[in-house]
Amino acid sequence: MANKLITADQAADFIQDGMILMIGGFMSNGTPEALISALIEKGVKDLTVIANDSGTPGTGIGRLIAAEAVKKLIASHIGLNPLTGQLMNEGKMDVQLVPQGTLIEQIRAGGAGLGGILTATGLGTEIEAGKETIEVDGKKYLLEKPLKADVALIRASVADESGNVFYKATTRNFNPLIATAADMVIAAAEEIVPVGGIEPEAVATPGIFVDYLVGGEAYVD
Amino acid sequence: MSIKERIAKRVAQELHDGDVVNLGIGLPTMVSDYVPDDITICLQSENGILGMGAVPVADSYDRNIVNAGGRPVTVEMGACYFDSALSFAIIRGGHVDMTVLGALQVDQEGSLASHIIPGKMVPGMGGAMDLVTGSKKVIIAMTHTAKGDAPKILEKITLPATAVGKVDKIITELAVIEVTDAGLLLKEIAADTTVAEVQELTAAKLLIAEDLKIGF
C-alpha cells in the first residue's frame, strides 16, 4: 500500500496558482484549517474555490479570501464573511451564488459520472438565466451541469492510513461529495489511526478517493 | 413579549405532531421555543442534522456540532447526521413538512425575496431556494413592514426572487395571511390592530376571510 502521509507543506506544493479547488466545510465546521494555513503560507494566488460558503473573517475559507488567494468563488452563502460581499460589490472577486442543494448535486454529478442534474430549484429566478429547461412528464426543471475540481481539500475527524475517513457530527457536510469530484484529494485529519482502526460501517469516504493525508488538523478561533 | 416573540409563538401553532421542520436563521429559529407541550417535532438543519436540539447552555460544548448558522448546537436523543447531498434530498425531495423563513418581500402570488439586495446586502440564498421549492408547506415569518412602515407584502416583489409562487402563509405581528389562487386572504388579525390598519400597511389587496379570527 502506498504511503499517503505527507506534511501540510508537501500538500501545498501540489496546489498551483489558478487551480480549481473544492474545499469542505459548512461555515468553517468541517473545513481543513491545516491545509488552509499551508496555502496561505505558500502564497497561492488566483484560485477558483468551490465550497458551500466563504467561512468567517478568522476561520476556514475566510482566511484564504483575506490572504487574497481567491479570484473566483462558487458558493451558496457568503453572509458570515462581510469581506466576500465587499470584494464582490467592488468587482474584485468573481462570486457566483448557487442554491445549496443545486451546488451539492452539481458536485455529486461531477464525481458520479453524470452529465448533469435536473432540479426545480431556481425556476423563475435569476438562477434560470442562460440555462436550459427540460420538461419531464409535464414538470419543468433546470439543467444544472456537473462541477469538477483539480484538487479537493477535505477534513477528517479520524482517517486510517489507507485514507478511509470518519466524520464526526456535522463536520461531514460537503466533504464526502467533493472527495469524489476532484483529480486529487487531500485530507487533513484530527487523528490518524492504523488500517482497521475505523469500523467499516463508520467509513463515510472510502480510502480509494483519498490520495494524501495530512495530520494535525485542529480548529482555529 | 416582543414583536418577534409574538410572531414566533403564532407560527408555532401551525405545527403538527411528528412534523419534520426546518427553521431559518433569526426569528424563525425562535419558533422552537413555543412548540406546544403536547406535540413533538423533528428539526432538520441544512448542514446535516435531523433531530436538532437547543443551543448549548454550558460553557463547554462539542465543536463538531453546529447549526446552519455555524453556531454550536445540541441534538436530541435519536438524532442523526448526514452529508449535504442527503440533506438536500430530504429538503428538495418533499420530506420536510414545513419550512419557516424570513423575507424582505412577499407578494400576492406567493413569490418571495429573501436572499439579496443587489449591490448592498449579498448574503446569498444558502438553502432557502431549495427549502421553499421542496417543502410541503412554506411559512414566511416576518415583521409586517420594514423601517418607516414601508410595506413588505406587495402585489409583485421588486427584489430578485428567491422562489416564485411557493409561499403558503405569511405570519406577522399583525396578521395571518394565506396565499390563495384568488389572492391574499386575511385569516386572522392581532388583538391590537384592525382590518383597516392591516390593509393600510399591506401594498396588495387583502381578501377578508368570512371566519376572520381576531386576537392572537
Interface residues (C-beta under 8 A of the other chain):
Chain A: F26 M27 S28 N29 N52 D53 T56 A75 S76 H77 I78 G79 L80 G85 M88 N89 V95 L97 P99 Q100 G101 T102 I104 E105 R108 T119 A120 T121 G122 L123 G124 T125 E126 I127 S157 Y167 K168 A169 T170 T171 R172 N173 F174 N175 P176 L177 A204 Y219
Chain B: S45 E46 N47 G48 I49 D62 R63 N64 I65 V66 A68 G69 G70 V75 Y81 F82 D83 S84 A85 S87 F88 I91 R92 S111 H115 I116 G119 K120 M121 V122 P123 G124 M125 G126 G127 A128 M129 D130 T133 G134 P160 A161 T162 A163 V164 G165
